[in-house]
Structure formats: C-alpha cells, structure tokens
Amino acid sequence: MTFDMSGQTPPPNDGTQTAPTEPVASPVSIPSMSGKRVLVIFNPKSGSGDSGLPAFNQLLRDAGAELVERELSSDTPMSEFVRDIEEFQAVVAAGGDGTVSSVSYAGRYKNVPLLAYPAGTANLIAQNLDLPTTPGELALVVAEGHAVRVDMGEVEVRGEKRGFAMLAGAGADAAMIRDSEELKGKFGALAYVMSAMKQLNPKKTTFSLIVDGEPREFEGIGVMVANFGMANYRLPITSEISPSDGRFTVILMKAGNILRLVPNLIDSVRAKLNLGDPLFSGNLETVEAREVTVTAADPFPLQYDGELHEETTPFTARILPGAVRYLTAAKKQDLDT
C-alpha cells in the first residue's frame, strides 16, 4: 500500500471546503441534513479510477450537511484524523479496505456511524455491507443514518497492534495479495483472480495455533481469521460466519492449492440457499475463536483486509465485540453467511 497503516494518516484539508459552482444532479432524493457535520477521510491513492467522491460530497453539502475533508498522508498517524470524531454525526472512510479498517479501528467504540465508501480496488468491506456504488445512493445511506453494530478484529505482531474489519491471514491468501499488487493498476479487481491462478503450488507447512487457550496443529497452505465472510460478488467464503457474534471464524486451509477451495465455495453457496448437505469436504476446516495465535514452521507473510505487510507469523488476532457502527441499508442478519 502507499502509506503506513500502523499509525496512519492526517489532514492537510482540515476543514477547508471547495464547492462547485453548480449543484450536482442526482436521481436520488437526499433528505435534509441541515445541522449535521460529516467527517470525510479519504485516501487519494486508492483504486484505479474515479470513485465519484467529489459528487458524493457535493450531494451531502446540497442537503445541508457541513463537511470536513481530510486527506490521508504517510507522515501522520490515523489518530490525528479522528481526534475529534465525536463532534461529527457521521464519518466517511473513502478508499480501499485498508483505509476503511484503519479509520474504523482508530474510531472504535466512539459510537459514530461510519460509511465504508468504496474507492479502492476490491472494496470487500463495502460489498459485505451490501452498499450501493453510486454517489447518489451512497449519499442517501448517510442521510438516512441506518447503521449496524459489528465486531472488529485486532491483530498483534511483535507488540504492534492494528485493526481489521474483514479478515487477517497468513499463507497462500497473503501470497495472492502480494502477487496482485503490481497488477492492480492495470487489471483492477481481476488482478486478484490472476494472482490466485499463480498459487497452483503454494508452500505447505505445519501451522501451530492456540485457539482460546487450546493448542492445535495442522499441515496446510494458510490460515484465515475471518470477521466478515463474503468474497467478491458477496459469495460466502464459508458458511456460518457472522460479524456480530463476538467470535472469529478461523479457516484452516488444508487444500493443496487455492483452486481446490472452489468446491468449498460451492458448498457455502449451497448452504446459503438451503440446498442440502455439503458435497465437498477435507480442503478446509473451520473453528470459532475469540483469540487465536498463529505460528508457522516456515514464516509466512501476513495480510489483513487486503493489505500485505512486512510482518510475518507468528501473530495474534483477538475479537473486539461491537467495536464499530457501519452505515448501511442492510439488516444485521443480511451480513451473515
């Protein structure tokens, strides 16, 4: 990524506003937001195209909201961006999943609803929240103010703590993200598919876990610690993942390569549609945990919410129950797989 997620970024734009000379037309009628303050924190380097954020901002202003815009930079901790978060009625985190999770973690337990504005490449958090993609519809979500309270994850490596909303993982999934970095600028979300195709013979090793104090071991290609449970197009990674149950779903990847996990994806879809018992098994195993420590015989790279980091195993992930309120028109049960 382009900035350090450990501390995170601040605001050269600390309140300065630039209004277009003409109002922005929208097919959506935005309710009045008169008297409401909205903090917009955005990463200008996310994604590969126009996210529609300027139009979104203008729609909120036209509805009467007071906007404060803060642009992320690499030399300011995220705590600076959210230092006065409780003075706002809503926060918009505009960027990729890393930006959204960073703002969410910095503002955890502040009880201010947050919009995961999809301005990145994959935008899995926004997809899990079943958010729309047009500026007008996203502005309507903010104006209507419906939010769901969900859990977050906290990952600790060598004493350093970071937050994640979607999932953290070590092994083949982190290698896939590593290989996609140079492709995202040209191919967008397709880069993840292309890099998955390269993981036909991933490194296999012995993983040692401590799951809520209980040790266990397995041989495989990776471990994913999931809070949200949907991949692109809201396809379930596996069944029975809930971001609001106070627990992670820990996925033990035993398959020989990532493509062998496709049958398990089919099983997850079948389960979602109540189409009967699983047809495939053995490629992965799931366990629930409030805290899990992962160690690998061979060190693996670590990723959380799509961001690849230099840290490697071992790492510890712990659940932060009800840490964040996300703006969405969806109901809480709609977010479960």
C-alpha positions as a Markdown table, in Angstrom:
| # | Residue | x | y | z |
|---|---|---|---|---|
| 1 | Met | 0.0 | 0.0 | 0.0 |
| 2 | Thr | 1.1 | 3.6 | -0.2 |
| 3 | Phe | 1.0 | 4.6 | 3.4 |
| 4 | Asp | 1.9 | 3.2 | 6.8 |
| 5 | Met | -1.2 | 1.6 | 8.3 |
| 6 | Ser | 0.4 | 1.3 | 11.7 |
| 7 | Gly | -0.1 | 4.9 | 12.7 |
| 8 | Gln | -2.0 | 6.2 | 9.8 |
| 9 | Thr | -2.6 | 9.4 | 8.1 |
| 10 | Pro | -3.7 | 13.1 | 8.8 |
| 11 | Pro | -5.3 | 16.1 | 7.2 |
| 12 | Pro | -3.8 | 18.9 | 5.2 |
| 13 | Asn | -7.5 | 19.5 | 4.3 |
| 14 | Asp | -8.6 | 20.1 | 7.9 |
| 15 | Gly | -11.9 | 21.7 | 7.3 |
| 16 | Thr | -11.3 | 23.6 | 4.1 |
| 17 | Gln | -14.0 | 23.1 | 1.5 |
| 18 | Thr | -14.3 | 23.7 | -2.2 |
| 19 | Ala | -17.8 | 23.9 | -3.6 |
| 20 | Pro | -18.5 | 23.5 | -7.3 |
| 21 | Thr | -20.3 | 26.4 | -8.9 |
| 22 | Glu | -23.3 | 24.3 | -9.9 |
| 23 | Pro | -25.3 | 21.7 | -7.9 |
| 24 | Val | -24.7 | 18.1 | -8.7 |
| 25 | Ala | -27.7 | 16.4 | -10.2 |
| 26 | Ser | -28.8 | 13.1 | -8.7 |
| 27 | Pro | -31.6 | 10.7 | -9.5 |
| 28 | Val | -31.9 | 10.0 | -5.7 |
| 29 | Ser | -33.7 | 12.4 | -3.4 |
| 30 | Ile | -31.5 | 13.2 | -0.4 |
| 31 | Pro | -33.3 | 14.0 | 2.9 |
| 32 | Ser | -32.3 | 17.3 | 4.6 |
| 33 | Met | -29.0 | 17.0 | 6.6 |
| 34 | Ser | -29.2 | 20.6 | 7.9 |
| 35 | Gly | -27.2 | 21.0 | 11.1 |
| 36 | Lys | -25.3 | 17.7 | 10.7 |
| 37 | Arg | -21.5 | 17.5 | 10.5 |
| 38 | Val | -19.8 | 14.8 | 8.4 |
| 39 | Leu | -16.1 | 14.0 | 8.5 |
| 40 | Val | -14.7 | 12.7 | 5.2 |
| 41 | Ile | -11.3 | 10.9 | 5.5 |
| 42 | Phe | -10.0 | 9.9 | 2.1 |
| 43 | Asn | -7.0 | 8.1 | 0.6 |
| 44 | Pro | -6.2 | 9.8 | -2.8 |
| 45 | Lys | -4.1 | 6.9 | -3.9 |
| 46 | Ser | -6.8 | 4.2 | -3.6 |
| 47 | Gly | -8.3 | 2.4 | -6.6 |
| 48 | Ser | -7.6 | 2.9 | -10.2 |
| 49 | Gly | -10.4 | 5.3 | -11.4 |
| 50 | Asp | -12.9 | 7.9 | -10.5 |
| 51 | Ser | -14.7 | 6.9 | -7.3 |
| 52 | Gly | -17.3 | 9.7 | -7.6 |
| 53 | Leu | -16.3 | 11.1 | -4.2 |
| 54 | Pro | -16.5 | 14.8 | -5.2 |
| 55 | Ala | -20.1 | 14.3 | -6.5 |
| 56 | Phe | -20.9 | 12.4 | -3.3 |
| 57 | Asn | -19.5 | 15.2 | -1.1 |
| 58 | Gln | -21.4 | 17.9 | -3.1 |
| 59 | Leu | -24.7 | 16.0 | -2.7 |
| 60 | Leu | -24.3 | 16.0 | 1.1 |
| 61 | Arg | -23.5 | 19.7 | 1.1 |
| 62 | Asp | -26.5 | 20.4 | -1.1 |
| 63 | Ala | -28.6 | 18.5 | 1.5 |
| 64 | Gly | -27.3 | 20.9 | 4.1 |
| 65 | Ala | -24.5 | 19.0 | 5.8 |
| 66 | Glu | -21.3 | 20.6 | 6.9 |
| 67 | Leu | -18.4 | 18.6 | 5.5 |
| 68 | Val | -14.8 | 18.5 | 6.9 |
| 69 | Glu | -12.5 | 16.7 | 4.4 |
| 70 | Arg | -9.1 | 15.2 | 5.5 |
| 71 | Glu | -6.7 | 13.7 | 3.0 |
| 72 | Leu | -4.5 | 10.9 | 4.2 |
| 73 | Ser | -0.8 | 11.3 | 4.1 |
| 74 | Ser | 2.1 | 9.0 | 5.1 |
| 75 | Asp | 3.5 | 11.0 | 7.8 |
| 76 | Thr | 0.6 | 11.5 | 10.2 |
| 77 | Pro | -1.0 | 8.9 | 12.5 |
| 78 | Met | -4.6 | 8.0 | 11.9 |
| 79 | Ser | -5.4 | 9.0 | 15.5 |
| 80 | Glu | -4.9 | 12.6 | 14.3 |
| 81 | Phe | -7.5 | 12.3 | 11.6 |
| 82 | Val | -10.1 | 11.1 | 14.1 |
| 83 | Arg | -9.1 | 13.1 | 17.1 |
| 84 | Asp | -12.4 | 15.0 | 17.2 |
| 85 | Ile | -14.6 | 12.2 | 15.7 |
| 86 | Glu | -17.3 | 12.6 | 18.4 |
| 87 | Glu | -18.0 | 16.1 | 17.2 |
| 88 | Phe | -19.5 | 14.6 | 14.0 |
| 89 | Gln | -22.8 | 12.8 | 13.3 |
| 90 | Ala | -21.1 | 10.5 | 10.6 |
| 91 | Val | -17.7 | 9.6 | 9.3 |
| 92 | Val | -16.9 | 8.6 | 5.7 |
| 93 | Ala | -13.8 | 6.5 | 5.1 |
| 94 | Ala | -13.2 | 6.7 | 1.4 |
| 95 | Gly | -10.5 | 4.3 | 0.0 |
| 96 | Gly | -9.8 | 0.6 | -0.1 |
| 97 | Asp | -10.4 | -1.9 | 2.6 |
| 98 | Gly | -7.2 | -1.0 | 4.3 |
| 99 | Thr | -8.3 | 2.6 | 4.6 |
| 100 | Val | -11.7 | 1.7 | 5.9 |
| 101 | Ser | -10.4 | -0.7 | 8.5 |
| 102 | Ser | -7.8 | 1.8 | 9.7 |
| 103 | Val | -10.4 | 4.5 | 10.2 |
| 104 | Ser | -12.7 | 2.0 | 11.9 |
| 105 | Tyr | -10.0 | 0.9 | 14.3 |
| 106 | Ala | -8.9 | 4.4 | 15.1 |
| 107 | Gly | -12.5 | 5.3 | 15.9 |
| 108 | Arg | -13.6 | 2.1 | 17.6 |
| 109 | Tyr | -16.1 | 2.3 | 20.4 |
| 110 | Lys | -16.7 | 6.0 | 19.7 |
| 111 | Asn | -20.3 | 5.2 | 18.6 |
| 112 | Val | -20.1 | 7.4 | 15.5 |
| 113 | Pro | -21.6 | 5.7 | 12.4 |
| 114 | Leu | -19.1 | 5.1 | 9.6 |
| 115 | Leu | -19.6 | 4.7 | 5.8 |
| 116 | Ala | -17.2 | 2.4 | 4.1 |
| 117 | Tyr | -17.1 | 4.4 | 0.9 |
| 118 | Pro | -15.9 | 2.1 | -1.9 |
| 119 | Ala | -13.0 | 3.9 | -3.6 |
| 120 | Gly | -10.5 | 1.0 | -3.7 |
| 121 | Thr | -10.0 | -2.0 | -6.0 |
| 122 | Ala | -11.9 | -4.8 | -4.4 |
| 123 | Asn | -13.9 | -3.0 | -1.6 |
| 124 | Leu | -14.8 | -6.2 | 0.2 |
| 125 | Ile | -16.0 | -4.4 | 3.3 |
| 126 | Ala | -18.5 | -2.4 | 1.3 |
| 127 | Gln | -19.6 | -5.5 | -0.5 |
| 128 | Asn | -20.1 | -7.3 | 2.8 |
| 129 | Leu | -22.2 | -4.4 | 4.0 |
| 130 | Asp | -24.2 | -4.6 | 0.7 |
| 131 | Leu | -23.6 | -1.0 | 0.0 |
| 132 | Pro | -24.5 | 0.6 | -3.3 |
| 133 | Thr | -21.8 | 2.0 | -5.6 |
| 134 | Thr | -23.2 | 5.3 | -7.0 |
| 135 | Pro | -22.6 | 8.7 | -5.3 |
| 136 | Gly | -26.3 | 9.4 | -5.0 |
| 137 | Glu | -27.2 | 6.1 | -3.4 |
| 138 | Leu | -24.3 | 6.3 | -1.0 |
| 139 | Ala | -25.2 | 9.8 | 0.0 |
| 140 | Leu | -28.7 | 8.5 | 0.7 |
| 141 | Val | -27.3 | 5.9 | 3.0 |
| 142 | Val | -25.5 | 8.6 | 5.0 |
| 143 | Ala | -28.6 | 10.8 | 5.1 |
| 144 | Glu | -30.9 | 8.1 | 6.3 |
| 145 | Gly | -28.5 | 7.1 | 9.0 |
| 146 | His | -29.3 | 3.5 | 9.5 |
| 147 | Ala | -26.3 | 1.6 | 11.0 |
| 148 | Val | -25.5 | -1.8 | 12.2 |
| 149 | Arg | -23.1 | -2.5 | 15.1 |
| 150 | Val | -20.5 | -5.2 | 14.3 |
| 151 | Asp | -17.3 | -6.7 | 15.6 |
| 152 | Met | -13.7 | -5.8 | 14.6 |
| 153 | Gly | -10.5 | -7.7 | 14.8 |
| 154 | Glu | -7.2 | -6.6 | 16.3 |
| 155 | Val | -4.0 | -8.2 | 15.1 |
| 156 | Glu | -0.8 | -8.0 | 17.2 |
| 157 | Val | 2.7 | -8.7 | 15.8 |
| 158 | Arg | 5.7 | -8.2 | 18.0 |
| 159 | Gly | 3.8 | -5.9 | 20.3 |
| 160 | Glu | 2.4 | -3.7 | 17.5 |
| 161 | Lys | -1.4 | -3.7 | 17.2 |
| 162 | Arg | -3.5 | -2.9 | 14.1 |
| 163 | Gly | -7.2 | -3.3 | 13.3 |
| 164 | Phe | -9.1 | -5.3 | 10.6 |
| 165 | Ala | -12.7 | -5.4 | 9.7 |
| 166 | Met | -12.7 | -8.2 | 7.1 |
| 167 | Leu | -10.1 | -10.8 | 7.8 |
| 168 | Ala | -6.4 | -11.4 | 8.6 |
| 169 | Gly | -4.4 | -14.3 | 7.1 |
| 170 | Ala | -1.1 | -15.9 | 6.6 |
| 171 | Gly | -0.1 | -18.2 | 3.8 |
| 172 | Ala | -1.5 | -18.6 | 0.3 |
| 173 | Asp | -4.0 | -15.8 | 0.6 |
| 174 | Ala | -1.3 | -13.3 | 1.6 |
| 175 | Ala | 0.9 | -14.6 | -1.2 |
| 176 | Met | -2.0 | -14.0 | -3.6 |
| 177 | Ile | -2.3 | -10.4 | -2.4 |
| 178 | Arg | 1.4 | -9.9 | -2.8 |
| 179 | Asp | 1.4 | -11.1 | -6.4 |
| 180 | Ser | -1.6 | -8.9 | -7.2 |
| 181 | Glu | 0.0 | -5.6 | -6.2 |
| 182 | Glu | 1.8 | -5.0 | -9.5 |
| 183 | Leu | -1.3 | -6.0 | -11.5 |
| 184 | Lys | -4.0 | -3.9 | -9.8 |
| 185 | Gly | -3.2 | -0.7 | -11.6 |
| 186 | Lys | -3.8 | -2.3 | -15.0 |
| 187 | Phe | -6.4 | -5.0 | -14.3 |
| 188 | Gly | -8.3 | -3.8 | -11.2 |
| 189 | Ala | -10.2 | -6.5 | -9.3 |
| 190 | Leu | -9.2 | -9.0 | -12.0 |
| 191 | Ala | -5.7 | -8.9 | -10.5 |
| 192 | Tyr | -6.8 | -11.0 | -7.6 |
| 193 | Val | -8.1 | -13.7 | -9.9 |
| 194 | Met | -4.9 | -13.7 | -11.9 |
| 195 | Ser | -2.8 | -13.9 | -8.8 |
| 196 | Ala | -4.9 | -16.8 | -7.5 |
| 197 | Met | -4.2 | -18.7 | -10.7 |
| 198 | Lys | -0.5 | -18.4 | -9.8 |
| 199 | Gln | -1.0 | -20.1 | -6.5 |
| 200 | Leu | -1.1 | -23.6 | -8.0 |
| 201 | Asn | 1.7 | -24.9 | -6.0 |
| 202 | Pro | 1.9 | -22.8 | -2.8 |
| 203 | Lys | 4.2 | -23.5 | 0.1 |
| 204 | Lys | 2.9 | -26.0 | 2.6 |
| 205 | Thr | 3.9 | -26.1 | 6.2 |
| 206 | Thr | 2.9 | -27.0 | 9.7 |
| 207 | Phe | 0.8 | -24.4 | 11.5 |
| 208 | Ser | 0.6 | -24.3 | 15.3 |
| 209 | Leu | -2.4 | -22.5 | 16.8 |
| 210 | Ile | -3.6 | -21.5 | 20.2 |
| 211 | Val | -7.4 | -21.2 | 19.9 |
| 212 | Asp | -8.9 | -19.6 | 23.0 |
| 213 | Gly | -6.1 | -21.1 | 25.1 |
| 214 | Glu | -6.2 | -24.6 | 23.4 |
| 215 | Pro | -3.3 | -25.7 | 21.3 |
| 216 | Arg | -3.8 | -27.4 | 17.9 |
| 217 | Glu | -1.7 | -28.2 | 14.8 |
| 218 | Phe | -2.3 | -28.9 | 11.2 |
| 219 | Glu | -0.5 | -29.1 | 7.9 |
| 220 | Gly | -1.7 | -26.8 | 5.1 |
| 221 | Ile | -1.2 | -23.7 | 2.9 |
| 222 | Gly | -2.6 | -21.0 | 5.2 |
| 223 | Val | -4.8 | -19.7 | 8.0 |
| 224 | Met | -7.5 | -17.0 | 7.6 |
| 225 | Val | -9.1 | -15.3 | 10.6 |
| 226 | Ala | -12.5 | -14.0 | 9.4 |
| 227 | Asn | -14.8 | -11.5 | 10.8 |
| 228 | Phe | -16.9 | -10.8 | 7.7 |
| 229 | Gly | -17.4 | -13.8 | 5.4 |
| 230 | Met | -18.1 | -12.7 | 1.9 |
| 231 | Ala | -15.7 | -12.5 | -1.1 |
| 232 | Asn | -16.4 | -10.7 | -4.4 |
| 233 | Tyr | -20.0 | -10.6 | -5.5 |
| 234 | Arg | -21.0 | -11.4 | -1.9 |
| 235 | Leu | -20.1 | -15.0 | -2.4 |
| 236 | Pro | -19.6 | -16.7 | 1.0 |
| 237 | Ile | -16.1 | -17.8 | 1.9 |
| 238 | Thr | -17.6 | -20.5 | 4.0 |
| 239 | Ser | -20.9 | -20.8 | 5.9 |
| 240 | Glu | -21.9 | -19.5 | 9.3 |
| 241 | Ile | -19.6 | -16.5 | 9.5 |
| 242 | Ser | -21.2 | -13.6 | 11.4 |
| 243 | Pro | -19.6 | -10.2 | 12.0 |
| 244 | Ser | -21.7 | -9.6 | 15.1 |
| 245 | Asp | -21.5 | -12.8 | 17.2 |
| 246 | Gly | -18.4 | -11.8 | 19.2 |
| 247 | Arg | -16.2 | -14.5 | 17.6 |
| 248 | Phe | -14.0 | -15.1 | 14.6 |
| 249 | Thr | -14.3 | -18.0 | 12.2 |
| 250 | Val | -10.8 | -19.4 | 11.8 |
| 251 | Ile | -10.3 | -21.1 | 8.5 |
| 252 | Leu | -7.6 | -23.8 | 8.3 |
| 253 | Met | -6.6 | -24.1 | 4.6 |
| 254 | Lys | -5.6 | -27.7 | 4.1 |
| 255 | Ala | -6.0 | -27.9 | 0.3 |
| 256 | Gly | -3.0 | -28.3 | -1.9 |
| 257 | Asn | -3.8 | -25.0 | -3.7 |
| 258 | Ile | -6.3 | -22.2 | -3.7 |
| 259 | Leu | -8.2 | -23.5 | -6.8 |
| 260 | Arg | -9.0 | -26.6 | -4.8 |
| 261 | Leu | -11.0 | -24.4 | -2.4 |
| 262 | Val | -13.6 | -23.7 | -5.2 |
| 263 | Pro | -15.7 | -26.7 | -4.3 |
| 264 | Asn | -15.9 | -25.4 | -0.7 |
| 265 | Leu | -17.2 | -22.1 | -2.1 |
| 266 | Ile | -19.9 | -24.1 | -3.9 |
| 267 | Asp | -20.8 | -25.8 | -0.7 |
| 268 | Ser | -21.1 | -22.4 | 1.0 |
| 269 | Val | -23.4 | -21.1 | -1.7 |
| 270 | Arg | -25.5 | -24.3 | -1.4 |
| 271 | Ala | -25.7 | -23.8 | 2.4 |
| 272 | Lys | -26.8 | -20.2 | 2.0 |
| 273 | Leu | -29.6 | -21.3 | -0.4 |
| 274 | Asn | -30.5 | -24.3 | 1.9 |
| 275 | Leu | -29.8 | -26.8 | -0.9 |
| 276 | Gly | -28.7 | -29.7 | 1.3 |
| 277 | Asp | -25.6 | -31.1 | 2.9 |
| 278 | Pro | -22.1 | -30.3 | 1.7 |
| 279 | Leu | -20.8 | -32.1 | -1.3 |
| 280 | Phe | -17.2 | -31.5 | -0.6 |
| 281 | Ser | -15.0 | -31.7 | 2.5 |
| 282 | Gly | -11.4 | -32.0 | 3.6 |
| 283 | Asn | -10.0 | -29.0 | 1.8 |
| 284 | Leu | -10.6 | -26.7 | 4.8 |
| 285 | Glu | -11.7 | -26.8 | 8.4 |
| 286 | Thr | -13.3 | -24.0 | 10.5 |
| 287 | Val | -13.2 | -23.3 | 14.2 |
| 288 | Glu | -14.5 | -20.4 | 16.2 |
| 289 | Ala | -12.4 | -18.3 | 18.5 |
| 290 | Arg | -12.3 | -15.0 | 20.4 |
| 291 | Glu | -8.5 | -15.0 | 20.3 |
| 292 | Val | -6.1 | -17.1 | 18.2 |
| 293 | Thr | -2.3 | -17.1 | 17.9 |
| 294 | Val | -0.8 | -18.5 | 14.7 |
| 295 | Thr | 2.7 | -19.8 | 14.3 |
| 296 | Ala | 4.2 | -21.5 | 11.2 |
| 297 | Ala | 7.2 | -23.8 | 10.9 |
| 298 | Asp | 8.1 | -21.7 | 7.9 |
| 299 | Pro | 7.4 | -18.0 | 8.3 |
| 300 | Phe | 4.6 | -16.7 | 6.1 |
| 301 | Pro | 3.7 | -13.1 | 5.1 |
| 302 | Leu | 0.8 | -11.6 | 6.8 |
| 303 | Gln | -2.2 | -9.7 | 5.3 |
| 304 | Tyr | -5.2 | -8.0 | 6.9 |
| 305 | Asp | -8.1 | -6.5 | 4.9 |
| 306 | Gly | -6.2 | -6.9 | 1.7 |
| 307 | Glu | -3.1 | -5.1 | 2.9 |
| 308 | Leu | 0.2 | -7.0 | 2.7 |
| 309 | His | 2.6 | -6.2 | 5.5 |
| 310 | Glu | 6.2 | -7.0 | 6.2 |
| 311 | Glu | 5.3 | -8.7 | 9.4 |
| 312 | Thr | 5.3 | -12.5 | 9.3 |
| 313 | Thr | 4.0 | -15.2 | 11.6 |
| 314 | Pro | 3.6 | -15.5 | 14.5 |
| 315 | Phe | 0.7 | -13.2 | 15.0 |
| 316 | Thr | -2.2 | -13.0 | 17.5 |
| 317 | Ala | -5.8 | -11.9 | 16.5 |
| 318 | Arg | -8.4 | -11.0 | 19.0 |
| 319 | Ile | -12.1 | -10.0 | 18.6 |
| 320 | Leu | -13.3 | -6.5 | 19.6 |
| 321 | Pro | -17.1 | -7.1 | 20.1 |
| 322 | Gly | -19.4 | -4.4 | 18.7 |
| 323 | Ala | -16.5 | -2.1 | 18.1 |
| 324 | Val | -17.9 | -0.2 | 15.2 |
| 325 | Arg | -21.2 | 1.0 | 13.7 |
| 326 | Tyr | -21.3 | 0.8 | 9.9 |
| 327 | Leu | -23.8 | 2.8 | 7.8 |
| 328 | Thr | -25.8 | 0.5 | 5.5 |
| 329 | Ala | -29.4 | -0.1 | 4.5 |
| 330 | Ala | -28.9 | -3.8 | 5.2 |
| 331 | Lys | -30.1 | -5.5 | 8.3 |
| 332 | Lys | -27.7 | -7.3 | 10.7 |
| 333 | Gln | -28.8 | -10.8 | 9.6 |
| 334 | Asp | -28.1 | -9.9 | 6.0 |
| 335 | Leu | -24.4 | -9.7 | 6.8 |
| 336 | Asp | -24.1 | -13.3 | 7.9 |
| 337 | Thr | -23.1 | -16.1 | 5.5 |
